[in-house]
Amino acid sequence: MKKSQSFLRYGISFVLTVLFMYLAFRGVKLSALWNSLVNVNWTWIVLLAVVTILSHLARAWRWQYLLYPVKEKVSLRNSFSAVMIGYMVNNVLPRVGEVVRPYVLGNLEGISKSAALGTVVIERILDMITFFMILLVMLFVNSRSFGELFPSFASLEPVFLFAVVALFVMLVVVFFKAEAFFAMVKRLTVILPARFREKIDAQFSLFASGFSIANHPGKFFMIIVTSFVIWGLYTLAMYIPFGAYHVMETHALGFGSATILMVVSTVAFVFPTPSGFGTYHSFTSYALVHLFGIDPVTALSYSVLTHESGFIVTTVIGLYYFLRDQVRVSEVVREEV
């Protein structure tokens, strides 16, 4: 059953990747795309790589604060290693890196892997809260752009805003009331045989301990600061490559434009494709063409350049730490299962 589920999951991922890559590349001559790529100002791409690394370092920094209830002092080097290995695995196996990351850190720091996994879930909740805050601001400030991207948006705008606010509130409640949520789930395990119930309850207790950062309000300020640093760097990573293309300078694309692209590209990563292959290229190119009037070749060139530079950076650094910290492929596969 597990093999069939894995086959279905990766089959869907493959189909989505091929579909969106086709949508991104259709109508664009490869010779024109290549010419655009080789004629960019590569100084900006080097700067992009630096910002990409800083964004991952900021994520490892925030993770230290989230891990405080599990272990007061977690090495930034070890948390960064786990983050990069997780991203490297995600580049090949969608979503698997989120499970591998706490496994790696658990080995490096000698902490519970279940508790570390709980902090990864918190991290995702914080990311969604921060993203929805940015999205709400963008909807109020620049709803016209979203209306141009999605023509039916205008009629559905009130419903969409309500849904975003409701999700935002729900995520905040889950963050602060995680213990009550896990207590409710544990009560539901009474229907299971005793030998299974004891193991599940023990895992839930460890998993819930990862959420206990909500009981340490002294850490909230730095968690908020690091969350906005992460997403600010993500936006900066969309803004910097504008300088590599003369045509984008003539269109006067600014930080606001980069924020819109960041929102659009984040939605693209929701799809279960490895490292956003296809979805990122398709969504980002579409936004550049239809919102900012960029020609399709330059739009796709920008998408390829920004995506592949990030892919190479995370793969190279992740592979370095994978080998340096002696993580075994067999153990990674076992963690996936």
C-alpha positions, 0 to 999 in steps of 0.5 A: 500500500505504501509503495502504491501511495508513493508511486501515485504521489510521485506520478502526480508530481511528475505530471504536474511538473511536465504540464507546467513546464510545457505551459511556461515554455510554449511559444518561446524559442529556445535560441531566444531564451538562451540568448537572453540568459547569456546576456544578463548582467551576472553581477546581480545573479551573484548578489542573488545567490548571496541573498538566497543563502542569507534567507536560509541562514535567517530561517535557521536563526529563527528555528533556534528560537522555536527550538528553545523549549526543546533545547535552549542552545541549538547551534546555528551551524547545525540548524543551518545544516539541517535546513540546507539538507532539507531543501536539497532533499526537497529539490528531488523529493517534494515535501520529504525534506520537511521530515528529513530536516528534524531527523538531521537536527535530532542526530546533530543535537541529540534531541527528540526528532518528534519534538523537532518535527513539531517545531517544523510544523510551527515554522510552517504556521508562522510562514503562513501567518506572515504570508497572509499578512503580506497578502492582505496588505497587497490586496488592500494596496494593490488589488488592481494587479490581482484583478488583472491576473485573475479577471474574476477576482473583482467579483470574488474579492470580498469572499477571498478577503474573508477567507484569508482573514479567517485562515489567518485567525485560525492559524494564530489560534492553532499556534497559541492553543496547540496544547488543547488541540493535541489533548483533543486528538489524544482523547480520540485515540481511546478507540485504538488498542492499548499497545498502539495507543501508548506509542501514539500518545508518547509521540503526540507528547513529544510532538506537542512539546515542539509547540510549547514555544507559545509558553515562552512570550519572551521569544516572540519578539525575535520570532516575529523579527526573524519571520519578517527578515525571512520574507523580506529577503525572499522579496529582495531575491525577486527584486535584485534580478531586475537589475540583470535585465535592461528591459526591466529597468525601462519598465521601472519595476520596483520593490512593490513589483517584486513583492507581487512576484513573491506572492505569486511565486509562493502560491506556485510552491504550494503545488507538489512539484520538486522545488517548484519546477514548472509551477514557479516558471509558469506562474512567475512568467505569467505575472511578468507578462500580464502585469508588467508588460515584459516580453515572454522571452525575458519573463521566462529567462528571469524565471529560469535564472531566479529558480535555477540559481536558487536550486543550484545554491541549495543543492550544492550547500545541502550536498556539502552538509549531507556529506560533511554530517555523514547523513545516509541515504538509507536513513533518509528513505526510512524517515520518508516512510 
